[in-house]
Amino acid sequence: SDAQDSLWNVYWQNEELKKEIHRDVVRCYPEMEWFQAAQVQDLMLRVLYVYAKHSPLGYRQGMHELLAPIVLILH
């Protein structure tokens, strides 16, 4: 259905959001091998996705660069 509130429409919007976040996460600090690990990238993707879904701000390019040092320090 093309309705804004249809479950399929919401699903595809969520998938687009995940793709956008993933593109940024993959490019995060390419000179640091730790950030290239799949587990780290998956963690960052999930954190940013949940934040984007629950924040009125949503996701903005560059948020991955703010999250990266926090994840590194907490690790």
PQR file with spaces between the fields and no chain letter, atoms N, CA, C, O and H, PARSE charges and radii, in Angstrom:
ATOM       1  N    SER     1       0.830   -1.182    0.000 -0.4000 1.5000
ATOM       2  CA   SER     1       0.000    0.000    0.000 -0.0000 2.0000
ATOM       3  C    SER     1       0.875    1.245    0.000  0.5500 1.7000
ATOM       4  O    SER     1       1.969    1.242    0.564 -0.5500 1.4000
ATOM       5  N    ASP     2       0.399    2.290   -0.623 -0.4000 1.5000
ATOM       6  CA   ASP     2       1.133    3.555   -0.675 -0.0000 2.0000
ATOM       7  C    ASP     2       0.764    4.493    0.472  0.5500 1.7000
ATOM       8  O    ASP     2       1.286    5.605    0.551 -0.5500 1.4000
ATOM       9  H    ASP     2      -0.489    2.293   -1.081  0.4000 1.0000
ATOM      10  N    ALA     3      -0.115    4.063    1.345 -0.4000 1.5000
ATOM      11  CA   ALA     3      -0.518    4.906    2.468 -0.0000 2.0000
ATOM      12  C    ALA     3       0.675    5.155    3.390  0.5500 1.7000
ATOM      13  O    ALA     3       1.484    4.258    3.627 -0.5500 1.4000
ATOM      14  H    ALA     3      -0.539    3.160    1.280  0.4000 1.0000
ATOM      15  N    GLN     4       0.776    6.377    3.905 -0.4000 1.5000
ATOM      16  CA   GLN     4       1.903    6.762    4.756 -0.0000 2.0000
ATOM      17  C    GLN     4       2.047    5.860    5.969  0.5500 1.7000
ATOM      18  O    GLN     4       3.167    5.550    6.376 -0.5500 1.4000
ATOM      19  H    GLN     4       0.118    7.106    3.712  0.4000 1.0000
ATOM      20  N    ASP     5       0.936    5.433    6.555 -0.4000 1.5000
ATOM      21  CA   ASP     5       0.983    4.639    7.779 -0.0000 2.0000
ATOM      22  C    ASP     5       0.945    3.131    7.528  0.5500 1.7000
ATOM      23  O    ASP     5       0.827    2.354    8.475 -0.5500 1.4000
ATOM      24  H    ASP     5       0.026    5.685    6.225  0.4000 1.0000
ATOM      25  N    SER     6       1.043    2.716    6.285 -0.4000 1.5000
ATOM      26  CA   SER     6       1.043    1.284    5.984 -0.0000 2.0000
ATOM      27  C    SER     6       2.318    0.642    6.521  0.5500 1.7000
ATOM      28  O    SER     6       3.386    1.254    6.508 -0.5500 1.4000
ATOM      29  H    SER     6       1.140    3.348    5.516  0.4000 1.0000
ATOM      30  N    LEU     7       2.196   -0.581    6.986 -0.4000 1.5000
ATOM      31  CA   LEU     7       3.353   -1.281    7.566 -0.0000 2.0000
ATOM      32  C    LEU     7       4.479   -1.459    6.553  0.5500 1.7000
ATOM      33  O    LEU     7       5.654   -1.364    6.908 -0.5500 1.4000
ATOM      34  H    LEU     7       1.329   -1.078    6.996  0.4000 1.0000
ATOM      35  N    TRP     8       4.132   -1.712    5.311 -0.4000 1.5000
ATOM      36  CA   TRP     8       5.166   -1.882    4.288 -0.0000 2.0000
ATOM      37  C    TRP     8       5.889   -0.567    4.015  0.5500 1.7000
ATOM      38  O    TRP     8       7.106   -0.553    3.828 -0.5500 1.4000
ATOM      39  H    TRP     8       3.178   -1.789    5.022  0.4000 1.0000
ATOM      40  N    ASN     9       5.162    0.509    3.993 -0.4000 1.5000
ATOM      41  CA   ASN     9       5.767    1.817    3.775 -0.0000 2.0000
ATOM      42  C    ASN     9       6.726    2.148    4.922  0.5500 1.7000
ATOM      43  O    ASN     9       7.831    2.636    4.684 -0.5500 1.4000
ATOM      44  H    ASN     9       4.174    0.498    4.145  0.4000 1.0000
ATOM      45  N    VAL    10       6.316    1.889    6.144 -0.4000 1.5000
ATOM      46  CA   VAL    10       7.173    2.120    7.311 -0.0000 2.0000
ATOM      47  C    VAL    10       8.412    1.225    7.232  0.5500 1.7000
ATOM      48  O    VAL    10       9.525    1.668    7.517 -0.5500 1.4000
ATOM      49  H    VAL    10       5.419    1.493    6.338  0.4000 1.0000
ATOM      50  N    TYR    11       8.212   -0.028    6.845 -0.4000 1.5000
ATOM      51  CA   TYR    11       9.343   -0.962    6.707 -0.0000 2.0000
ATOM      52  C    TYR    11      10.378   -0.433    5.720  0.5500 1.7000
ATOM      53  O    TYR    11      11.571   -0.432    6.023 -0.5500 1.4000
ATOM      54  H    TYR    11       7.309   -0.388    6.613  0.4000 1.0000
ATOM      55  N    TRP    12       9.944    0.015    4.552 -0.4000 1.5000
ATOM      56  CA   TRP    12      10.880    0.490    3.537 -0.0000 2.0000
ATOM      57  C    TRP    12      11.538    1.806    3.949  0.5500 1.7000
ATOM      58  O    TRP    12      12.695    2.044    3.602 -0.5500 1.4000
ATOM      59  H    TRP    12       8.975    0.015    4.306  0.4000 1.0000
ATOM      60  N    GLN    13      10.838    2.652    4.668 -0.4000 1.5000
ATOM      61  CA   GLN    13      11.453    3.873    5.200 -0.0000 2.0000
ATOM      62  C    GLN    13      12.547    3.528    6.205  0.5500 1.7000
ATOM      63  O    GLN    13      13.611    4.148    6.215 -0.5500 1.4000
ATOM      64  H    GLN    13       9.898    2.458    4.949  0.4000 1.0000
ATOM      65  N    ASN    14      12.276    2.535    7.049 -0.4000 1.5000
ATOM      66  CA   ASN    14      13.278    2.097    8.022 -0.0000 2.0000
ATOM      67  C    ASN    14      14.510    1.520    7.327  0.5500 1.7000
ATOM      68  O    ASN    14      15.639    1.772    7.747 -0.5500 1.4000
ATOM      69  H    ASN    14      11.412    2.031    7.040  0.4000 1.0000
ATOM      70  N    GLU    15      14.291    0.752    6.273 -0.4000 1.5000
ATOM      71  CA   GLU    15      15.411    0.175    5.529 -0.0000 2.0000
ATOM      72  C    GLU    15      16.263    1.271    4.878  0.5500 1.7000
ATOM      73  O    GLU    15      17.490    1.169    4.864 -0.5500 1.4000
ATOM      74  H    GLU    15      13.373    0.547    5.933  0.4000 1.0000
ATOM      75  N    GLU    16      15.637    2.299    4.349 -0.4000 1.5000
ATOM      76  CA   GLU    16      16.368    3.423    3.756 -0.0000 2.0000
ATOM      77  C    GLU    16      17.193    4.146    4.815  0.5500 1.7000
ATOM      78  O    GLU    16      18.332    4.539    4.562 -0.5500 1.4000
ATOM      79  H    GLU    16      14.640    2.382    4.360  0.4000 1.0000
ATOM      80  N    LEU    17      16.616    4.320    5.995 -0.4000 1.5000
ATOM      81  CA   LEU    17      17.333    4.958    7.092 -0.0000 2.0000
ATOM      82  C    LEU    17      18.561    4.131    7.475  0.5500 1.7000
ATOM      83  O    LEU    17      19.644    4.680    7.677 -0.5500 1.4000
ATOM      84  H    LEU    17      15.691    4.001    6.200  0.4000 1.0000
ATOM      85  N    LYS    18      18.393    2.823    7.574 -0.4000 1.5000
ATOM      86  CA   LYS    18      19.523    1.941    7.908 -0.0000 2.0000
ATOM      87  C    LYS    18      20.618    2.020    6.847  0.5500 1.7000
ATOM      88  O    LYS    18      21.802    2.022    7.185 -0.5500 1.4000
ATOM      89  H    LYS    18      17.513    2.377    7.411  0.4000 1.0000
ATOM      90  N    LYS    19      20.241    2.086    5.572 -0.4000 1.5000
ATOM      91  CA   LYS    19      21.236    2.199    4.497 -0.0000 2.0000
ATOM      92  C    LYS    19      22.016    3.504    4.611  0.5500 1.7000
ATOM      93  O    LYS    19      23.235    3.522    4.437 -0.5500 1.4000
ATOM      94  H    LYS    19      19.280    2.084    5.298  0.4000 1.0000
ATOM      95  N    GLU    20      21.313    4.596    4.903 -0.4000 1.5000
ATOM      96  CA   GLU    20      21.972    5.899    5.041 -0.0000 2.0000
ATOM      97  C    GLU    20      22.968    5.882    6.202  0.5500 1.7000
ATOM      98  O    GLU    20      24.093    6.363    6.070 -0.5500 1.4000
ATOM      99  H    GLU    20      20.323    4.582    5.045  0.4000 1.0000
ATOM     100  N    ILE    21      22.552    5.333    7.324 -0.4000 1.5000
ATOM     101  CA   ILE    21      23.434    5.251    8.488 -0.0000 2.0000
ATOM     102  C    ILE    21      24.616    4.337    8.183  0.5500 1.7000
ATOM     103  O    ILE    21      25.752    4.660    8.529 -0.5500 1.4000
ATOM     104  H    ILE    21      21.637    4.942    7.432  0.4000 1.0000
ATOM     105  N    HIS    22      24.363    3.219    7.550 -0.4000 1.5000
ATOM     106  CA   HIS    22      25.432    2.265    7.233 -0.0000 2.0000
ATOM     107  C    HIS    22      26.495    2.895    6.339  0.5500 1.7000
ATOM     108  O    HIS    22      27.687    2.662    6.540 -0.5500 1.4000
ATOM     109  H    HIS    22      23.440    2.956    7.270  0.4000 1.0000
ATOM     110  N    ARG    23      26.081    3.683    5.364 -0.4000 1.5000
ATOM     111  CA   ARG    23      27.055    4.353    4.482 -0.0000 2.0000
ATOM     112  C    ARG    23      28.008    5.218    5.285  0.5500 1.7000
ATOM     113  O    ARG    23      29.206    5.247    5.004 -0.5500 1.4000
ATOM     114  H    ARG    23      25.113    3.872    5.201  0.4000 1.0000
ATOM     115  N    ASP    24      27.491    5.923    6.280 -0.4000 1.5000
ATOM     116  CA   ASP    24      28.338    6.782    7.101 -0.0000 2.0000
ATOM     117  C    ASP    24      29.211    5.972    8.050  0.5500 1.7000
ATOM     118  O    ASP    24      30.391    6.278    8.221 -0.5500 1.4000
ATOM     119  H    ASP    24      26.518    5.899    6.508  0.4000 1.0000
ATOM     120  N    VAL    25      28.642    4.945    8.667 -0.4000 1.5000
ATOM     121  CA   VAL    25      29.380    4.140    9.641 -0.0000 2.0000
ATOM     122  C    VAL    25      30.568    3.451    8.976  0.5500 1.7000
ATOM     123  O    VAL    25      31.644    3.371    9.569 -0.5500 1.4000
ATOM     124  H    VAL    25      27.683    4.697    8.528  0.4000 1.0000
ATOM     125  N    VAL    26      30.392    2.962    7.780 -0.4000 1.5000
ATOM     126  CA   VAL    26      31.475    2.270    7.064 -0.0000 2.0000
ATOM     127  C    VAL    26      32.648    3.216    6.800  0.5500 1.7000
ATOM     128  O    VAL    26      33.800    2.783    6.768 -0.5500 1.4000
ATOM     129  H    VAL    26      29.518    3.027    7.298  0.4000 1.0000
ATOM     130  N    ARG    27      32.361    4.488    6.614 -0.4000 1.5000
ATOM     131  CA   ARG    27      33.417    5.472    6.334 -0.0000 2.0000
ATOM     132  C    ARG    27      34.020    6.087    7.594  0.5500 1.7000
ATOM     133  O    ARG    27      34.864    6.978    7.502 -0.5500 1.4000
ATOM     134  H    ARG    27      31.425    4.839    6.640  0.4000 1.0000
ATOM     135  N    CYS    28      33.604    5.628    8.749 -0.4000 1.5000
ATOM     136  CA   CYS    28      34.044    6.215   10.013 -0.0000 2.0000
ATOM     137  C    CYS    28      35.491    5.813   10.328  0.5500 1.7000
ATOM     138  O    CYS    28      35.802    4.630   10.466 -0.5500 1.4000
ATOM     139  H    CYS    28      32.919    4.903    8.823  0.4000 1.0000
ATOM     140  N    TYR    29      36.348    6.797   10.435 -0.4000 1.5000
ATOM     141  CA   TYR    29      37.763    6.614   10.782 -0.0000 2.0000
ATOM     142  C    TYR    29      38.404    5.436   10.032  0.5500 1.7000
ATOM     143  O    TYR    29      38.783    4.449   10.663 -0.5500 1.4000
ATOM     144  H    TYR    29      36.095    7.758   10.323  0.4000 1.0000
ATOM     145  N    PRO    30      38.530    5.515    8.722 -0.5600 1.5000
ATOM     146  CA   PRO    30      39.078    4.394    7.951  0.2800 2.0000
ATOM     147  C    PRO    30      40.532    4.069    8.313  0.5500 1.7000
ATOM     148  O    PRO    30      41.003    2.964    8.044 -0.5500 1.4000
ATOM     149  N    GLU    31      41.238    5.017    8.916 -0.4000 1.5000
ATOM     150  CA   GLU    31      42.629    4.773    9.282 -0.0000 2.0000
ATOM     151  C    GLU    31      42.759    3.934   10.557  0.5500 1.7000
ATOM     152  O    GLU    31      43.848    3.455   10.876 -0.5500 1.4000
ATOM     153  H    GLU    31      40.855    5.914    9.135  0.4000 1.0000
ATOM     154  N    MET    32      41.654    3.754   11.284 -0.4000 1.5000
ATOM     155  CA   MET    32      41.667    2.951   12.506 -0.0000 2.0000
ATOM     156  C    MET    32      40.993    1.609   12.242  0.5500 1.7000
ATOM     157  O    MET    32      39.794    1.541   11.973 -0.5500 1.4000
ATOM     158  H    MET    32      40.770    4.143   11.025  0.4000 1.0000
ATOM     159  N    GLU    33      41.778    0.559   12.322 -0.4000 1.5000
ATOM     160  CA   GLU    33      41.282   -0.785   12.013 -0.0000 2.0000
ATOM     161  C    GLU    33      40.115   -1.190   12.915  0.5500 1.7000
ATOM     162  O    GLU    33      39.211   -1.902   12.478 -0.5500 1.4000
ATOM     163  H    GLU    33      42.752    0.614   12.540  0.4000 1.0000
ATOM     164  N    TRP    34      40.131   -0.742   14.159 -0.4000 1.5000
ATOM     165  CA   TRP    34      39.093   -1.124   15.110 -0.0000 2.0000
ATOM     166  C    TRP    34      37.704   -0.730   14.610  0.5500 1.7000
ATOM     167  O    TRP    34      36.746   -1.484   14.783 -0.5500 1.4000
ATOM     168  H    TRP    34      40.865   -0.164   14.514  0.4000 1.0000
ATOM     169  N    PHE    35      37.592    0.439   13.994 -0.4000 1.5000
ATOM     170  CA   PHE    35      36.299    0.908   13.508 -0.0000 2.0000
ATOM     171  C    PHE    35      35.850    0.180   12.238  0.5500 1.7000
ATOM     172  O    PHE    35      34.707    0.336   11.811 -0.5500 1.4000
ATOM     173  H    PHE    35      38.371    1.052   13.854  0.4000 1.0000
ATOM     174  N    GLN    36      36.716   -0.593   11.648 -0.4000 1.5000
ATOM     175  CA   GLN    36      36.354   -1.341   10.438 -0.0000 2.0000
ATOM     176  C    GLN    36      35.816   -2.730   10.756  0.5500 1.7000
ATOM     177  O    GLN    36      35.360   -3.439    9.859 -0.5500 1.4000
ATOM     178  H    GLN    36      37.646   -0.720   11.996  0.4000 1.0000
ATOM     179  N    ALA    37      35.866   -3.125   12.032 -0.4000 1.5000
ATOM     180  CA   ALA    37      35.342   -4.432   12.442 -0.0000 2.0000
ATOM     181  C    ALA    37      33.819   -4.448   12.293  0.5500 1.7000
ATOM     182  O    ALA    37      33.143   -3.477   12.631 -0.5500 1.4000
ATOM     183  H    ALA    37      36.236   -2.549   12.761  0.4000 1.0000
ATOM     184  N    ALA    38      33.300   -5.544   11.792 -0.4000 1.5000
ATOM     185  CA   ALA    38      31.855   -5.668   11.563 -0.0000 2.0000
ATOM     186  C    ALA    38      31.055   -5.502   12.846  0.5500 1.7000
ATOM     187  O    ALA    38      29.974   -4.912   12.827 -0.5500 1.4000
ATOM     188  H    ALA    38      33.850   -6.333   11.518  0.4000 1.0000
ATOM     189  N    GLN    39      31.567   -6.013   13.961 -0.4000 1.5000
ATOM     190  CA   GLN    39      30.846   -5.905   15.234 -0.0000 2.0000
ATOM     191  C    GLN    39      30.714   -4.452   15.677  0.5500 1.7000
ATOM     192  O    GLN    39      29.664   -4.047   16.175 -0.5500 1.4000
ATOM     193  H    GLN    39      32.445   -6.493   13.977  0.4000 1.0000
ATOM     194  N    VAL    40      31.765   -3.676   15.498 -0.4000 1.5000
ATOM     195  CA   VAL    40      31.753   -2.269   15.885 -0.0000 2.0000
ATOM     196  C    VAL    40      30.795   -1.495   14.982  0.5500 1.7000
ATOM     197  O    VAL    40      30.002   -0.682   15.458 -0.5500 1.4000
ATOM     198  H    VAL    40      32.618   -4.005   15.094  0.4000 1.0000
ATOM     199  N    GLN    41      30.871   -1.749   13.694 -0.4000 1.5000
ATOM     200  CA   GLN    41      29.991   -1.063   12.753 -0.0000 2.0000
ATOM     201  C    GLN    41      28.530   -1.415   13.012  0.5500 1.7000
ATOM     202  O    GLN    41      27.657   -0.551   12.926 -0.5500 1.4000
ATOM     203  H    GLN    41      31.515   -2.409   13.307  0.4000 1.0000
ATOM     204  N    ASP    42      28.263   -2.678   13.329 -0.4000 1.5000
ATOM     205  CA   ASP    42      26.892   -3.096   13.622 -0.0000 2.0000
ATOM     206  C    ASP    42      26.388   -2.415   14.890  0.5500 1.7000
ATOM     207  O    ASP    42      25.239   -1.975   14.941 -0.5500 1.4000
ATOM     208  H    ASP    42      28.972   -3.380   13.399  0.4000 1.0000
ATOM     209  N    LEU    43      27.231   -2.325   15.908 -0.4000 1.5000
ATOM     210  CA   LEU    43      26.859   -1.652   17.149 -0.0000 2.0000
ATOM     211  C    LEU    43      26.513   -0.187   16.885  0.5500 1.7000
ATOM     212  O    LEU    43      25.486    0.309   17.348 -0.5500 1.4000
ATOM     213  H    LEU    43      28.164   -2.683   15.867  0.4000 1.0000
ATOM     214  N    MET    44      27.367    0.491   16.146 -0.4000 1.5000
ATOM     215  CA   MET    44      27.135    1.898   15.845 -0.0000 2.0000
ATOM     216  C    MET    44      25.859    2.081   15.015  0.5500 1.7000
ATOM     217  O    MET    44      25.093    3.015   15.252 -0.5500 1.4000
ATOM     218  H    MET    44      28.201    0.088   15.769  0.4000 1.0000
ATOM     219  N    LEU    45      25.636    1.205   14.061 -0.4000 1.5000
ATOM     220  CA   LEU    45      24.419    1.263   13.242 -0.0000 2.0000
ATOM     221  C    LEU    45      23.183    1.138   14.110  0.5500 1.7000
ATOM     222  O    LEU    45      22.236    1.910   13.960 -0.5500 1.4000
ATOM     223  H    LEU    45      26.258    0.446   13.869  0.4000 1.0000
ATOM     224  N    ARG    46      23.184    0.173   15.016 -0.4000 1.5000
ATOM     225  CA   ARG    46      22.019   -0.041   15.873 -0.0000 2.0000
ATOM     226  C    ARG    46      21.775    1.134   16.808  0.5500 1.7000
ATOM     227  O    ARG    46      20.632    1.553   16.991 -0.5500 1.4000
ATOM     228  H    ARG    46      23.953   -0.454   15.138  0.4000 1.0000
ATOM     229  N    VAL    47      22.833    1.669   17.399 -0.4000 1.5000
ATOM     230  CA   VAL    47      22.684    2.809   18.306 -0.0000 2.0000
ATOM     231  C    VAL    47      22.116    4.012   17.559  0.5500 1.7000
ATOM     232  O    VAL    47      21.178    4.658   18.027 -0.5500 1.4000
ATOM     233  H    VAL    47      23.762    1.329   17.250  0.4000 1.0000
ATOM     234  N    LEU    48      22.692    4.307   16.395 -0.4000 1.5000
ATOM     235  CA   LEU    48      22.232    5.466   15.629 -0.0000 2.0000
ATOM     236  C    LEU    48      20.815    5.273   15.096  0.5500 1.7000
ATOM     237  O    LEU    48      20.041    6.228   15.034 -0.5500 1.4000
ATOM     238  H    LEU    48      23.454    3.783   16.015  0.4000 1.0000
ATOM     239  N    TYR    49      20.475    4.060   14.716 -0.4000 1.5000
ATOM     240  CA   TYR    49      19.128    3.777   14.218 -0.0000 2.0000
ATOM     241  C    TYR    49      18.091    3.993   15.322  0.5500 1.7000
ATOM     242  O    TYR    49      17.073    4.651   15.103 -0.5500 1.4000
ATOM     243  H    TYR    49      21.104    3.284   14.767  0.4000 1.0000
ATOM     244  N    VAL    50      18.351    3.439   16.500 -0.4000 1.5000
ATOM     245  CA   VAL    50      17.406    3.595   17.609 -0.0000 2.0000
ATOM     246  C    VAL    50      17.271    5.066   17.980  0.5500 1.7000
ATOM     247  O    VAL    50      16.167    5.552   18.228 -0.5500 1.4000
ATOM     248  H    VAL    50      19.177    2.904   16.677  0.4000 1.0000
ATOM     249  N    TYR    51      18.395    5.770   18.018 -0.4000 1.5000
ATOM     250  CA   TYR    51      18.343    7.196   18.327 -0.0000 2.0000
ATOM     251  C    TYR    51      17.499    7.945   17.284  0.5500 1.7000
ATOM     252  O    TYR    51      16.650    8.766   17.632 -0.5500 1.4000
ATOM     253  H    TYR    51      19.292    5.376   17.816  0.4000 1.0000
ATOM     254  N    ALA    52      17.744    7.653   16.025 -0.4000 1.5000
ATOM     255  CA   ALA    52      17.026    8.341   14.948 -0.0000 2.0000
ATOM     256  C    ALA    52      15.525    8.083   15.008  0.5500 1.7000
ATOM     257  O    ALA    52      14.732    8.981   14.726 -0.5500 1.4000
ATOM     258  H    ALA    52      18.434    6.986   15.743  0.4000 1.0000
ATOM     259  N    LYS    53      15.135    6.885   15.366 -0.4000 1.5000
ATOM     260  CA   LYS    53      13.715    6.542   15.421 -0.0000 2.0000
ATOM     261  C    LYS    53      13.008    7.192   16.609  0.5500 1.7000
ATOM     262  O    LYS    53      11.798    7.411   16.554 -0.5500 1.4000
ATOM     263  H    LYS    53      15.779    6.155   15.594  0.4000 1.0000
ATOM     264  N    HIS    54      13.734    7.504   17.677 -0.4000 1.5000
ATOM     265  CA   HIS    54      13.109    8.030   18.887 -0.0000 2.0000
ATOM     266  C    HIS    54      13.392    9.508   19.132  0.5500 1.7000
ATOM     267  O    HIS    54      12.934   10.071   20.127 -0.5500 1.4000
ATOM     268  H    HIS    54      14.717    7.327   17.722  0.4000 1.0000
ATOM     269  N    SER    55      14.121   10.123   18.259 -0.4000 1.5000
ATOM     270  CA   SER    55      14.467   11.531   18.421 -0.0000 2.0000
ATOM     271  C    SER    55      13.725   12.366   17.385  0.5500 1.7000
ATOM     272  O    SER    55      13.616   11.960   16.227 -0.5500 1.4000
ATOM     273  H    SER    55      14.493    9.666   17.451  0.4000 1.0000
ATOM     274  N    PRO    56      13.217   13.518   17.783 -0.5600 1.5000
ATOM     275  CA   PRO    56      12.583   14.386   16.784  0.2800 2.0000
ATOM     276  C    PRO    56      13.588   14.908   15.760  0.5500 1.7000
ATOM     277  O    PRO    56      13.206   15.328   14.667 -0.5500 1.4000
ATOM     278  N    LEU    57      14.854   14.882   16.112 -0.4000 1.5000
ATOM     279  CA   LEU    57      15.902   15.323   15.196 -0.0000 2.0000
ATOM     280  C    LEU    57      16.140   14.313   14.079  0.5500 1.7000
ATOM     281  O    LEU    57      16.515   14.691   12.969 -0.5500 1.4000
ATOM     282  H    LEU    57      15.164   14.542   17.000  0.4000 1.0000
ATOM     283  N    GLY    58      15.925   13.026   14.369 -0.4000 1.5000
ATOM     284  CA   GLY    58      16.196   11.990   13.376 -0.0000 2.0000
ATOM     285  C    GLY    58      17.691   11.754   13.234  0.5500 1.7000
ATOM     286  O    GLY    58      18.455   12.005   14.166 -0.5500 1.4000
ATOM     287  H    GLY    58      15.621   12.719   15.271  0.4000 1.0000
ATOM     288  N    TYR    59      18.107   11.276   12.076 -0.4000 1.5000
ATOM     289  CA   TYR    59      19.530   11.035   11.819 -0.0000 2.0000
ATOM     290  C    TYR    59      20.060   12.137   10.923  0.5500 1.7000
ATOM     291  O    TYR    59      19.418   12.525    9.947 -0.5500 1.4000
ATOM     292  H    TYR    59      17.487   11.072   11.319  0.4000 1.0000
ATOM     293  N    ARG    60      21.226   12.630   11.258 -0.4000 1.5000
ATOM     294  CA   ARG    60      21.911   13.630   10.448 -0.0000 2.0000
ATOM     295  C    ARG    60      23.323   13.144   10.168  0.5500 1.7000
ATOM     296  O    ARG    60      23.964   12.520   11.013 -0.5500 1.4000
ATOM     297  H    ARG    60      21.748   12.314   12.051  0.4000 1.0000
ATOM     298  N    GLN    61      23.788   13.440    8.976 -0.4000 1.5000
ATOM     299  CA   GLN    61      25.143   13.051    8.605 -0.0000 2.0000
ATOM     300  C    GLN    61      26.128   13.660    9.601  0.5500 1.7000
ATOM     301  O    GLN    61      26.030   14.838    9.946 -0.5500 1.4000
ATOM     302  H    GLN    61      23.268   13.947    8.289  0.4000 1.0000
ATOM     303  N    GLY    62      27.061   12.855   10.050 -0.4000 1.5000
ATOM     304  CA   GLY    62      28.059   13.315   11.002 -0.0000 2.0000
ATOM     305  C    GLY    62      27.822   12.790   12.404  0.5500 1.7000
ATOM     306  O    GLY    62      28.716   12.850   13.248 -0.5500 1.4000
ATOM     307  H    GLY    62      27.140   11.899    9.769  0.4000 1.0000
ATOM     308  N    MET    63      26.632   12.278   12.662 -0.4000 1.5000
ATOM     309  CA   MET    63      26.357   11.742   13.992 -0.0000 2.0000
ATOM     310  C    MET    63      27.255   10.549   14.306  0.5500 1.7000
ATOM     311  O    MET    63      27.580   10.299   15.467 -0.5500 1.4000
ATOM     312  H    MET    63      25.905   12.230   11.977  0.4000 1.0000
ATOM     313  N    HIS    64      27.652    9.818   13.277 -0.4000 1.5000
ATOM     314  CA   HIS    64      28.539    8.674   13.493 -0.0000 2.0000
ATOM     315  C    HIS    64      29.899    9.127   14.032  0.5500 1.7000
ATOM     316  O    HIS    64      30.540    8.403   14.794 -0.5500 1.4000
ATOM     317  H    HIS    64      27.387   10.020   12.334  0.4000 1.0000
ATOM     318  N    GLU    65      30.331   10.315   13.637 -0.4000 1.5000
ATOM     319  CA   GLU    65      31.603   10.836   14.122 -0.0000 2.0000
ATOM     320  C    GLU    65      31.505   11.286   15.576  0.5500 1.7000
ATOM     321  O    GLU    65      32.514   11.307   16.280 -0.5500 1.4000
ATOM     322  H    GLU    65      29.810   10.903   13.018  0.4000 1.0000
ATOM     323  N    LEU    66      30.322   11.641   16.032 -0.4000 1.5000
ATOM     324  CA   LEU    66      30.115   11.976   17.445 -0.0000 2.0000
ATOM     325  C    LEU    66      30.024   10.712   18.298  0.5500 1.7000
ATOM     326  O    LEU    66      30.480   10.691   19.442 -0.5500 1.4000
ATOM     327  H    LEU    66      29.502   11.625   15.460  0.4000 1.0000
ATOM     328  N    LEU    67      29.437    9.673   17.738 -0.4000 1.5000
ATOM     329  CA   LEU    67      29.279    8.421   18.466 -0.0000 2.0000
ATOM     330  C    LEU    67      30.589    7.643   18.570  0.5500 1.7000
ATOM     331  O    LEU    67      30.831    6.991   19.586 -0.5500 1.4000
ATOM     332  H    LEU    67      29.066    9.691   16.810  0.4000 1.0000
ATOM     333  N    ALA    68      31.428    7.695   17.556 -0.4000 1.5000
ATOM     334  CA   ALA    68      32.638    6.872   17.495 -0.0000 2.0000
ATOM     335  C    ALA    68      33.537    7.005   18.727  0.5500 1.7000
ATOM     336  O    ALA    68      33.903    5.979   19.299 -0.5500 1.4000
ATOM     337  H    ALA    68      31.232    8.225   16.731  0.4000 1.0000
ATOM     338  N    PRO    69      33.913    8.208   19.167 -0.5600 1.5000
ATOM     339  CA   PRO    69      34.767    8.297   20.353  0.2800 2.0000
ATOM     340  C    PRO    69      34.100    7.753   21.610  0.5500 1.7000
ATOM     341  O    PRO    69      34.770    7.197   22.480 -0.5500 1.4000
ATOM     342  N    ILE    70      32.783    7.911   21.708 -0.4000 1.5000
ATOM     343  CA   ILE    70      32.070    7.387   22.880 -0.0000 2.0000
ATOM     344  C    ILE    70      32.148    5.865   22.902  0.5500 1.7000
ATOM     345  O    ILE    70      32.419    5.262   23.940 -0.5500 1.4000
ATOM     346  H    ILE    70      32.239    8.362   21.001  0.4000 1.0000
ATOM     347  N    VAL    71      31.908    5.250   21.743 -0.4000 1.5000
ATOM     348  CA   VAL    71      31.974    3.786   21.649 -0.0000 2.0000
ATOM     349  C    VAL    71      33.395    3.304   21.959  0.5500 1.7000
ATOM     350  O    VAL    71      33.574    2.311   22.664 -0.5500 1.4000
ATOM     351  H    VAL    71      31.688    5.740   20.899  0.4000 1.0000
ATOM     352  N    LEU    72      34.388    3.995   21.442 -0.4000 1.5000
ATOM     353  CA   LEU    72      35.775    3.598   21.679 -0.0000 2.0000
ATOM     354  C    LEU    72      36.119    3.692   23.160  0.5500 1.7000
ATOM     355  O    LEU    72      36.743    2.780   23.702 -0.5500 1.4000
ATOM     356  H    LEU    72      34.243    4.802   20.869  0.4000 1.0000
ATOM     357  N    ILE    73      35.734    4.750   23.809 -0.4000 1.5000
ATOM     358  CA   ILE    73      36.042    4.922   25.241 -0.0000 2.0000
ATOM     359  C    ILE    73      35.317    3.894   26.082  0.5500 1.7000
ATOM     360  O    ILE    73      35.900    3.333   27.009 -0.5500 1.4000
ATOM     361  H    ILE    73      35.227    5.491   23.369  0.4000 1.0000
ATOM     362  N    LEU    74      34.049    3.634   25.775 -0.4000 1.5000
ATOM     363  CA   LEU    74      33.296    2.649   26.549 -0.0000 2.0000
ATOM     364  C    LEU    74      33.760    1.219   26.307  0.5500 1.7000
ATOM     365  O    LEU    74      33.547    0.342   27.144 -0.5500 1.4000
ATOM     366  H    LEU    74      33.575    4.090   25.022  0.4000 1.0000
ATOM     367  N    HIS    75      34.384    0.990   25.177 -0.4000 1.5000
ATOM     368  CA   HIS    75      34.884   -0.356   24.874 -0.0000 2.0000
ATOM     369  C    HIS    75      36.081   -0.627   25.753  0.5500 1.7000
ATOM     370  O    HIS    75      36.673   -1.704   25.675 -0.5500 1.4000
ATOM     371  H    HIS    75      34.557    1.702   24.497  0.4000 1.0000
